[in-house]
Amino acid sequence: MDIKSSLSGIFESLLEKEPLFKNKEALRHSYTPSELPHRESEIRQLATILTPSLRGETPSNILIYGKSGTGKTIVSRFIGNELMETGRKISVPISVPYLNCEVTDTQYRILSNLAKAFGKNVPFTGWPTDKVYNSFKEAADREQQCIIIILDEIDKLIGKNGDNILYNLSRINSELKNSRVSIIGISNDLKLTEYLDSRVQSSLGEEKVVFSPYNARQLEDILKQRAELGFKEGVLEEYVIPLCAALAAREHGDARRALDLLRVSGEVAERENSDVVTEKHVRKANEKIEADNIAEVVRTLPTQSKLLLYSVILLDERGEKTITTGEVYTTYKRLCKAVSMDVLTQRRISDLISELDMLGILNSRVVSKGRYGRTKEIKMEVPPIGIRAVLEDDIRMKKLSDYRLPQRRLI
């Protein structure tokens, strides 16, 4: 029997299985439910600041702070939708464009996206920035309206491009005749204002709202609400939600992590043809998410750190019982030569080892060699095979896929 005939109808057979999910999208952090548990205070605070827009006035600019997964984005989008809906009811035009500055990460892209949101066709590249700015300004000022621009992950934008775009947007009202613009900036960095020019600080940071992390009990409430929307009745064992909440609470109360954990637990259960989601599935989902997170961290490492990590993997595969800084540096220099990269100093490589230790990829400890001084002993904290595959995805590292270290000479 050939492969084609043996796999014929594979999707039909998979569709015959009874799914555990009712609406999987409700378990993603991009989904905005009709109610947001344990963020009522923050919602009221934002609503109070933004209410003047419904009277035709310009509301204050707002900076929202909080760690990842504390509800900043979902609350901001929720309040934006509520504001636009109320504006429609009372015939007060309000627009709330949302931009994620990790994706839309340059001044040109932000301005072009804003111009497009108000009907102006701006090319992906090629125009002077001031021309794109004027296009947005003209499009926004065509009619009398209040525009609340949500800039998510604003710290990523400032770190990469500085605060010129914020300065321009925070001063744009002096150039408008009909419309009024306010900004909601969302940041994971509580020290954001330290990186801003004093003029931007004064105009942008008029109001500040801080989101504290969720505790385990609050995460449980959030997961119960989403589980009712996302899963069929009776498919979750009793301790699945408390376990997801407890594991996520260890990650500084991250609701995104909690939702991912619950959703992936259901996916693992379905793949195992289970009729219910159990604690075992949660544990497997947690391992999978952690592995995926580490893979993403490794994927975004600088090339020099990747070469260093590859050196440790090769030594580990050669069966070294203890891997020292000196051995890693010798191997690293060989790899640099193989891929035509400059060689960093041993001191800098020692610093990079410490950085990989902090990321949880390596474990390094300083040991004394008596009169020979001190060195670091290094070992992998994550499975080398999976990490090696991620490293070899980098086009610069592909030529190392067949590289083998010479066998250590026995004395």
N, C-alpha and C positions, 0 to 999 in steps of 0.2 A: 504493500500500500504506500503510495507516495505521500509526501508531506501535505500537498494541497488537499487531497481527498480526506486525509485524517483530521485536518483542521477545518474542514468545510462546516459552516454553521456554528463556529465557536461562539460568536457573539449572541446568537439566538439562545444557545444553551445557558450562557451566563445571564441573559436577561430573564430567564425562567426562575432564577433564584429570587426568593422574597427579600427585598431590601430592608435594612434596619432604619434607614433614614426616611423621614417624611419631607424634609426640606433642608438639604445639607448647607445651602447658602446661609441659612440662619445661624450656622455655627462658625461662620467666618467673621473676622473682626472688621471687614469692610461693610458688613450688614448693619443697618441702623434700625433697631426695633422701635416700637411706638413708646416704650418706657425704658428709662435708664436707671436701674436700681443704684442707690447710694451715691448719686451725683445730683440729687435735687438741689442741694445748696449751691453748687457751682452753676447749675442751669439758671437758678433765680438770680444769681449775681450777674451773670452775663446778660440775662434778659433785662435787668435793671439798667445796665450800662447802655444797651442797644435800643431801648425803647424810644429815645428822642428821634430816631430815624423814622418812626411811624408818625411823627408830628412834623416831618419835613425838615428836621434839624440834623446837624452833623454829630453823630455820637463820637465819644472818645476812642482813640486807638487803644488796643488791648494787647498785652503780652501774657500768654498762658504758659506756665511752667509745669513740669512734672516728669517723672521718669517714664520710660516706655511702658505702654500697657496700662496707664492710669486713667484712660478714657478721654484724653484731651481732644483727639481728632473726632471721635464719635459724638461727643457733646457739642463741639463746634459746628459740625455738619448738621446735627439735630436742631440746634438753635437757629442756624441759618435757614433751614427748611421751614421752621415755625415762623420765622420773621417774614420770609417771602410770602407764605400762605396768609398770614395776618394782613400783610400789605395788600394782597389781592382782594381780600374781603372788604377793606376800607378804601380801596382805590388809591393807594400810595405805592408807586412803583419802587421796588427794592430788588437789587440783584446781589447775589452772594457767590461770586466765582471762587472756586477752591483750587489751589495749586500745591502740589507736593514738591518742595524745593530740593529733595534728594533726586527726583527725576527731572524736574524742570529747574536745572541748576545753574543757569546763566541769566544775566540781565536781559539779553536779547530774547531768550526763550520765554521768560516770564512776561515781558512786554508784548511779545507776539501772541502768546496764548491769551492774554487779557484783551488784546485788540480783536482777536478772532471771536472771543466770547461775546463781543458787542458788534459782530458782523463785518469786521474789516479783514480783508484777505492779505495776510503778510507772508512772504516767502520764508521757508525754513531757515535760510541764511542769505546773506548778501546785502542787506540794507544797513546803512549807518544806524547806530543805536538811537540817535536822536530822532531819526525819521520814524522808527518803530514806536518810540515814545509819543511822538506827535500823532501817529495813527490811532493809538489807544486813546489819547486825550480827546481827539476829535470824535471818535466813535462813542466814548462814554458821555460826551457833552451834548449829544444830539437831542436829548430830551431831559426833562427835569426828573431826576431820580437819585436815590441814595445807593451807593455801591459799597458793600462791605467785602474787602478782599481777604480771604483766609490764606495765609502763607504757612503751610505746615513744614516741619523740620527746618525752620528758618536758620537755625545754627549752622546747618550744612552749607547753606547758601553763603552766609557771612564768612565761614571758614575758608571757602573756596574763592569767593569773588569780592569780599569786602562789603561795605554797607551803602554803596552809592545808590543802588536801586531802592533801598529803604528810605534814603534821604529824599530822592526824587518823588517817590509815591507819597511820603508823609507831607510833602510841600505842594502837592499837585493842586490842592483846592484853591490856591491863590491864582491859578491859571484857568480855572473853570468858571463858566457863567451859569450853567443850568444844573449840573449834577454836583454831588458831594461824595468824596471818597474817604473811607476809614479802613484801617488795617487791623486784622487779628493775626498776630504772630504766635506760632506754636513752637515751643522749644523744649528739648530734653535737658538742656544745659541751664542750670540755675544761675550761672555766672555770665549769661549771654550779654547783659548790658555792659560788662567790663570791656567787651570787644568792640563796642559801638562808639562812634564819634559823639561828643557831648551834645551836638545839635540834634543828632538822631535820637539819642537817649531821651532828650526832653520832649520831642514831638511824638515818638513812637511809644514810649513807656508811660503813657498817661494813666492807664489802669493796669493793674497786675492781678492775675488770678492763679493761685497755686493749687495743683491737684496732688493730693497725698496718695501714697500707694494703698491698694485694697488689702484688707486682711483676709485670712482664710474663710471666715464666715461670710464676708461680703462677696468673695469670689464664688462661694457655694450658691448664694442667691442669684448671681448673674448666670451661672451655669444651669441652674434649675429653670430659669426663664427661657434660656436659649434651647435647652434640651426639650422642653415642651413644644417649641416651634420646630426643632430640627429632627427629633427622633420619633419613631412610632411608639405608642404607649406600651410600657412593660418590657422594653428591650434592654434597659439599663439595670444592672444589679445594684443593690442598695448602696454599696460603698464606692461605686465608680465616681460619682460627682465629688464626694468628700475627698477622695484620693487625688483627683485632678486638681482640686482647689488647694490642698495641702502642698502638693508638689510645686504648683505655680506660686504659692505664697512664699516659698523659699527663694524664688526669683524676684525679690522685692515687689510682691503683690501684682504680678503682671497678668492682666486679664487676657491679653492676646495669647500668652503662653497657655493659659488655662483653656481657652477656646480651641486652640490648635490641638492640645492634648486630648480634649474630649472628642473632637472630630476625627483625629487620627486613630484614636482607640476604636471608634466605630468602623473605620476603614479596615483596620487590622482584623477585627472580628468578622467582617464580611468576607475578607479574603480567606479566612479560616473556616468559612461556611458555618459559623456559630449563629445560633438563634438569639443569643444575648451578648451584651458587652460586659466583660468581667474585669476584676482587678488585674488579672494576668494580661489582658489586652492593654490596659493602661500602662503597665510596666513596660511592655514591648513598645508601645507608642512613645513613651518617654525616652527610651534608648534610641529609637529611630530619629526623633526630633533632635536629640543631643548630637547624634552622628551627623545629621544634616547641617546643623548649626556649625559644627567644627569644620565640615567640608567647605562651607561658605567662607569661614574665616581663612582657611588655608588658600582658597581660590583667590582671595583678595590680598594676599601677602605680597610685599615687594619681591622682586626676582632674587635678590641676595638672600633674603630669609628663606625663600623656597629652596635655593641651592644648599643652604645650611641644613634645612630639615631633611632634604634628600640625602645629604651626607650621613646624618644620623640613621636614617632608614637603611642605607647600604651597610653600615657597620652592624646594625641590629640583625640584618639578614645574613651577614657573614658569621653570626653566632658569637659576637663579642659579649663576654659576661659583664664586663664593665667598659663603658665608653667614656673616654676622657676628652677634655677640651682640645688637647694636643692632637689626638687621633682625628677628631672631627675637623680640626683646622687643616690637617694634612689632606684629608679626603676632599674637603671643600675647595682647596687650591687646585686639586686635580679636576674637579668638576668645572671650575671657572675656566680652566684651560680648554676643556672639552667643548664648552659653549661660547668661548671667546668673550668672557666677562672679566672686568677688572677685579683684582683680589683686594678685599678689605683687610685691615690690620687685625691681628689676633685679639686685640683689646675690643675692637668694634664687634667682632664675631661673638666675643663673650657677652657683650651687651645685648646682641640679638638673641642669644640663648636665653638670657634673663627675660626678654620680652615674650618669647615663645613659652617660657615657664609660666608667666603671668596669664597667658591665654589658655593655659591648661593643656597644651599640646605636648610639651616636654616636661620632665621633672629633672631639675638639676640641684645638686647639693655640693657644697664646697667641702673637700676632704684634704687633710694634711698628708703630705708625702715626706715628712721629716725634713732632713737637710736638703731634699729636692724641692722644697717649697709646697705650695698649695695648688690644687687643680679642681675642676668641677667634674663630678661624675654624672652622666646624663643617661636618661632612659625615656623611651616613648611612653606617653600616657594614653595614647589612642592607638587603634589597630593600624599597623604600618601599611598593610596591603591596600586598604581603602584610601589612605592618605596618599600613597604612592600614585594610585590611579588619578586622583584629583590633581596632583602636581604635574603628571604627564599630559593632562588636558591643556596645559599652557604650551603654546607653540614653541616657546624658547626652550622648554624642558623635554620636548619629544625626543630629541636626539640622544637623551640619556636613558631611554627605555631599555636599550640593550647593553648599557654600561655595567661592567662587573668589576668589583675591586679585586686586586691580586690577593691570593690566599696569604694569610699571615704565616710567616716562616716560623717553624717550631725550633726552639733552641734545645 
